[in-house]
Amino acid sequence: MVKVFIFNGSLNRNSTTDYLIKNFLNKLKQNSDIELSTYYLKNKEISNCIGCSRCFQNKECVLDDKDCFDKVRAEMLDSDIIIIGTPIYANNVTGYCKTFIDRISSWCHIFKLIGKRGVIITTTSNSGLDEVNNYLYKVMSYLGLADIEVISHQLNKDNINRTLDEIDYISSKLINNIKNNEKLKFSKLSEESFERLKEFYLSENANINEKKYWEETGMITCESLDKIIYERR
Ligand SMILES: Cc1cc2nc3c(=O)[nH]c(=O)nc-3n(C[C@H](O)[C@H](O)[C@H](O)COP(=O)(O)O)c2cc1C
């Protein structure tokens, strides 16, 4: 069973991003003889982070009582593939997408999503794709996601059939990697962040709760993310 978590940053009922995501999921199903289960997060109320920093101290988020975002985090932790889709608004991710990312940003200090694969799906009329794809690639890398793939569509320029072909290609590659138990590939950004954070958690200034997590998971003594995965195999 392969579990897929999807977040769509568009609140538009007639969403192009949604259309591409659904195509991607259909292709995943077609290209796979493995059973797939999906959790699709869209149009759900997500509260804006209030900056209390409790999450960085490994404490419960005070907003979870209000919007049950703890259930969303649990779904993500239980998944094999994480898809983040968003339209471009004012050359950036949508506010809704940023709100979602802020609520999991403490995970960027501890590579909480290590062991999972990431897919970025972005749509725009003309502009902003590079900035947004680079940003989401960085966020996914810092979360510990591997084999990150990017699917983008520019409404005023790209041929939709070509984008759908790209979706077909990437979905079958992803499924083959999973089926063949291919080793996860981390981005350079992931490994650089690992080196930087490890140095910090070995220092006097380290946040005690995050340091504890690094110690308990054994990351503190590992050379790289690549080695962690190698040892876990
Ligand atoms: C508020 C808003 C801001 C937008 N900003 C940009 C932009 O900066 N550059 C651009 O090329 N398209 C922009 N667009 C167009 C959307 O990115 C494009 O229509 C996208 O495919 C919408 O995705 P959706 O249908 O999934 O919501 C904007 C659209 C809206 C509603």
The ligand as an SDF file (V2000), in Angstrom:
LIG
                    3D

 31 33  0  0  0  0  0  0  0  0999 V2000
   -5.0000   36.8420   -6.6790 C   0  0  0  0  0  0  0  0  0  0  0  0
   -4.3210   36.2530   -7.8950 C   0  0  0  0  0  0  0  0  0  0  0  0
   -3.0040   36.5790   -8.1310 C   0  0  0  0  0  0  0  0  0  0  0  0
   -2.3580   36.0660   -9.2700 C   0  0  0  0  0  0  0  0  0  0  0  0
   -1.0490   36.4040   -9.4810 N   0  0  0  0  0  0  0  0  0  0  0  0
   -0.4320   35.9750  -10.6010 C   0  0  0  0  0  0  0  0  0  0  0  0
    0.9200   36.3460  -10.8950 C   0  0  0  0  0  0  0  0  0  0  0  0
    1.5940   37.0050  -10.1360 O   0  0  0  0  0  0  0  0  0  0  0  0
    1.4570   35.9190  -12.0590 N   0  0  0  0  0  0  0  0  0  0  0  0
    0.7550   35.1680  -12.9530 C   0  0  0  0  0  0  0  0  0  0  0  0
    1.2850   34.8800  -14.0060 O   0  0  0  0  0  0  0  0  0  0  0  0
   -0.5010   34.7290  -12.6720 N   0  0  0  0  0  0  0  0  0  0  0  0
   -1.1210   35.1240  -11.5380 C   0  0  0  0  0  0  0  0  0  0  0  0
   -2.3980   34.7100  -11.2630 N   0  0  0  0  0  0  0  0  0  0  0  0
   -3.0390   33.6970  -12.1170 C   0  0  0  0  0  0  0  0  0  0  0  0
   -3.0050   32.3070  -11.4770 C   0  0  0  0  0  0  0  0  0  0  0  0
   -1.7060   31.9560  -11.0490 O   0  0  0  0  0  0  0  0  0  0  0  0
   -3.4520   31.2300  -12.4540 C   0  0  0  0  0  0  0  0  0  0  0  0
   -4.7100   31.5620  -12.9740 O   0  0  0  0  0  0  0  0  0  0  0  0
   -3.4910   29.8660  -11.7810 C   0  0  0  0  0  0  0  0  0  0  0  0
   -3.4880   28.8420  -12.7500 O   0  0  0  0  0  0  0  0  0  0  0  0
   -4.7270   29.6860  -10.9050 C   0  0  0  0  0  0  0  0  0  0  0  0
   -4.7420   28.3900  -10.3740 O   0  0  0  0  0  0  0  0  0  0  0  0
   -6.0820   27.7310   -9.7920 P   0  0  0  0  0  0  0  0  0  0  0  0
   -7.0710   27.7080  -10.9370 O   0  0  0  0  0  0  0  0  0  0  0  0
   -5.6720   26.3730   -9.3710 O   0  0  0  0  0  0  0  0  0  0  0  0
   -6.5700   28.5780   -8.6650 O   0  0  0  0  0  0  0  0  0  0  0  0
   -3.0610   35.2200  -10.1540 C   0  0  0  0  0  0  0  0  0  0  0  0
   -4.4070   34.8960   -9.8960 C   0  0  0  0  0  0  0  0  0  0  0  0
   -5.0290   35.4200   -8.7820 C   0  0  0  0  0  0  0  0  0  0  0  0
   -6.4750   35.0360   -8.4980 C   0  0  0  0  0  0  0  0  0  0  0  0
  1  2  1  0
  2  3  1  0
  2 30  2  0
  3  4  2  0
  4  5  1  0
  4 28  1  0
  5  6  2  0
  6  7  1  0
  6 13  1  0
  7  8  2  0
  7  9  1  0
  9 10  1  0
 10 11  2  0
 10 12  1  0
 12 13  2  0
 13 14  1  0
 14 15  1  0
 14 28  1  0
 15 16  1  0
 16 17  1  0
 16 18  1  0
 18 19  1  0
 18 20  1  0
 20 21  1  0
 20 22  1  0
 22 23  1  0
 23 24  1  0
 24 25  2  0
 24 26  1  0
 24 27  1  0
 28 29  2  0
 29 30  1  0
 30 31  1  0
M  END
$$$$
